[in-house]
Amino acid sequence: MGLVALICFVGSMNLLIKGAHGYLPDTVPPQLRLDNILRFVSGIYFALGFLITWATINVNKTGNLTYFVGLLVIFAGLGRLWSRIDLGSAGDYFDSMMYLELVLGLAIMILKYFSPGK
């Protein structure tokens, strides 16, 4: 789960700093609404890093919260899968991240289920 927290912090800061324009061609004028929504969601993504850090430190006390963290990671992968089905592959890197998210989310849930402290 520590890896998931690190991904939240690094990934969200990348999005917060670049904004939407960092991912659009230079010929496209600034998309103010898209940028606003992207940075809003990135702020939530960043804050989630703190929650997952806390859950990682207190993994033996978190109970079912650990399963929700696993679900969160799985749904991130499912979001990428939906994008891939709807629009096509964004590239090998993003496909590999999708597979990693699906496997990592399942691994978190399975490890929690079989942990002695449950």
C-alpha positions as CSV (number, residue, x, y, z in Angstrom):
1,M,0.0,0.0,0.0
2,G,3.0,2.3,0.5
3,L,3.6,2.1,-3.3
4,V,0.0,3.2,-3.9
5,A,0.5,6.2,-1.6
6,L,3.7,7.1,-3.4
7,I,1.9,6.9,-6.7
8,C,-0.8,9.1,-5.4
9,F,1.6,11.8,-4.3
10,V,3.9,11.8,-7.4
11,G,1.1,11.3,-9.9
12,S,-1.1,14.0,-8.5
13,M,1.7,16.5,-8.2
14,N,2.6,15.9,-11.9
15,L,-1.0,16.6,-12.8
16,L,-1.4,19.6,-10.5
17,I,1.8,21.2,-11.9
18,K,1.2,20.5,-15.6
19,G,-2.6,21.1,-15.7
20,A,-4.6,20.1,-18.8
21,H,-2.5,22.2,-21.1
22,G,0.5,20.0,-20.4
23,Y,-1.2,17.2,-22.2
24,L,-2.7,19.1,-25.1
25,P,-1.0,20.1,-28.3
26,D,0.4,23.7,-28.3
27,T,-2.1,24.6,-31.1
28,V,-5.1,24.0,-28.8
29,P,-6.1,27.1,-26.8
30,P,-6.3,26.8,-23.0
31,Q,-9.2,24.6,-21.9
32,L,-10.2,26.4,-18.7
33,R,-13.0,24.0,-17.6
34,L,-10.9,20.9,-18.4
35,D,-7.9,22.4,-16.5
36,N,-10.1,23.3,-13.5
37,I,-11.6,19.8,-13.3
38,L,-8.2,18.1,-13.8
39,R,-6.6,20.1,-11.0
40,F,-9.7,19.5,-8.7
41,V,-9.5,15.7,-9.2
42,S,-5.7,15.9,-8.8
43,G,-6.2,17.6,-5.4
44,I,-8.4,14.7,-4.3
45,Y,-5.8,12.3,-5.7
46,F,-3.1,14.0,-3.7
47,A,-5.2,14.0,-0.5
48,L,-5.8,10.3,-1.0
49,G,-2.1,9.8,-0.7
50,F,-2.3,10.9,2.9
51,L,-5.2,8.5,3.7
52,I,-3.4,5.6,2.1
53,T,-0.2,6.5,4.0
54,W,-2.1,6.5,7.2
55,A,-3.8,3.1,6.3
56,T,-0.3,1.7,5.5
57,I,1.1,2.7,8.8
58,N,-1.9,1.4,10.7
59,V,-2.7,-1.6,8.5
60,N,-3.4,-3.9,11.4
61,K,-6.0,-1.4,12.8
62,T,-7.7,-0.4,9.6
63,G,-9.9,-3.5,9.2
64,N,-12.0,-3.3,6.1
65,L,-10.5,0.0,4.9
66,T,-7.7,-2.0,3.4
67,Y,-10.2,-3.7,1.1
68,F,-11.5,-0.3,0.0
69,V,-7.9,0.7,-0.8
70,G,-7.6,-2.4,-3.0
71,L,-10.9,-1.6,-4.7
72,L,-9.8,2.0,-5.3
73,V,-6.7,0.7,-7.1
74,I,-8.8,-1.8,-9.1
75,F,-11.3,0.9,-10.2
76,A,-8.3,3.0,-11.3
77,G,-7.3,0.2,-13.6
78,L,-10.9,-0.4,-14.7
79,G,-11.1,3.3,-15.6
80,R,-8.0,2.8,-17.9
81,L,-9.6,-0.3,-19.3
82,W,-12.8,1.6,-20.1
83,S,-10.7,4.3,-21.9
84,R,-8.9,1.6,-23.8
85,I,-12.2,-0.1,-24.9
86,D,-13.9,3.3,-25.7
87,L,-11.0,5.2,-27.5
88,G,-8.2,2.7,-28.0
89,S,-4.8,2.2,-26.3
90,A,-3.0,5.3,-25.1
91,G,0.3,3.3,-25.5
92,D,2.2,0.5,-23.9
93,Y,3.1,2.5,-20.8
94,F,-0.5,3.2,-19.9
95,D,-1.5,-0.4,-20.7
96,S,1.1,-1.7,-18.4
97,M,-0.1,0.7,-15.7
98,M,-3.6,-0.6,-16.2
99,Y,-2.4,-4.2,-15.7
100,L,-0.3,-3.2,-12.6
101,E,-3.3,-1.4,-11.0
102,L,-5.6,-4.4,-11.5
103,V,-3.0,-6.9,-10.1
104,L,-1.9,-4.6,-7.3
105,G,-5.5,-3.9,-6.2
106,L,-6.2,-7.7,-6.1
107,A,-2.9,-8.3,-4.3
108,I,-3.8,-5.8,-1.6
109,M,-7.2,-7.4,-1.0
110,I,-5.8,-11.0,-1.1
111,L,-2.9,-10.2,1.3
112,K,-5.3,-8.5,3.7
113,Y,-7.7,-11.5,3.6
114,F,-4.9,-13.9,4.4
115,S,-3.1,-11.7,6.9
116,P,-3.0,-13.0,10.5
117,G,-4.3,-9.8,12.0
118,K,-7.2,-9.3,9.6
